[in-house]
């Protein structure tokens, strides 16, 4: 029993060694093509990584602006109305936070802003400031919706918000998301196509060899594995190099931007690039695996299908 | 393993019938010459046995195995017991003689030490040891044919199919190849040789199966080549 197990283990080891050696042979035999695919994979994965970082930074900038974007509703009949409006707002899905401001709090705030001229407020006599509700929205594009809701409420006297800014931010945010999605799809399609074609050329170059292997009793998986590993190796190497270049170029670019445009909210944490690198390598494995498997299995199916 | 071909017809296009209602039984250890004119269906019959082709009608069984019902994995295991010597050798150009023989063992997961041992043995037996580091294009036709036989034999198959193994070879080399095939047969391997070579059929007399226009027209023990019918 243990002898059988031992034999199976030796056999598996022999197959594993053969697959590794054959993968290396594939990479070395079509060296020019391998290098070309590697360079393309680096470029494509770099582009994917860069576009992801661009989107994340744009979103961080937008989020920075959005965090200071409020819709202010002034109510008609004092604090009772203020609490009613606040309650209705808290029930809304798109609202991040609701703050109530009593006339007294509004006066204190005004005094604080006036600083040394705060005494001028006493000239007003009784506090003329109305109670209000300050609503922070989850996204800039929700500001208009919230403002409309507030205007429609009978308790609300007036609504103040930066409507145009909110609209613009909303549009920029959705445009950047769509653009990044398009770039991502194009990059993945390009990487897939290049890898698929490289493996297909490798398969074609070894057409006779594969047919002979299948005729002498090699299983389809055994024949396919070196090609799949070739694709995975090229995908992973491309993603690794792209991640390395991305790490250093992002650090350089972000330092330059922070230096020249300090008011921008940018992501300075370079660990993000490392995490992105892991995702890219995972992408390299997946794309390499799928494309090479498709390329080689199509050929093997045709070769093993009896006529 | 007995090869049993029962009522096999192979039709390629509506109007090309390569084999027509063939019945043939080849017991384990038999040596059979398949003779017949070009296009008579000899190669088709061999390709049916390797399951590169499936019959349009009828069935082929090898041992207990019905070839029609083989899945991809079972087919691979079935083929490990069939050695094939192709008419055009089909040696791999980028590999040396040694590698051409060892890769078919590696392809079925044979351990390295066993590969080394068996490759060395077969190279020695076929007189190729000193040529082991050469590439196929550096070999003569006869040597290439020996390598092809060595590759077909190295996994010790139960059946050896050789398609025109002496084609384009001089007489002395053809005799040499035939004595190798006979010695393989003597060790219990079933050997099927498709050939046009009248000399070897008459010189090394064995069972002769004549095929004409896709039909088996004769089946003789210790038969001879019939120049009129077989050419």
Interface residues (C-beta under 8 A of the other chain):
Chain A: X10 X11 X12 X13 X14 X15 X17 X18 X29 X208 X209 X211 X212 X213 X214 X215 X216 X217 X218 X219 X220 X222 X223 X304 X306 X307
Chain B: X12 X50 X51 X52 X53 X54 X72 X73 X75 X76 X77 X78 X79 X80 X81 X82 X84 X90 X92 X94 X103 X104 X106 X107 X108 X109 X110 X111 X112 X115 X151 X155
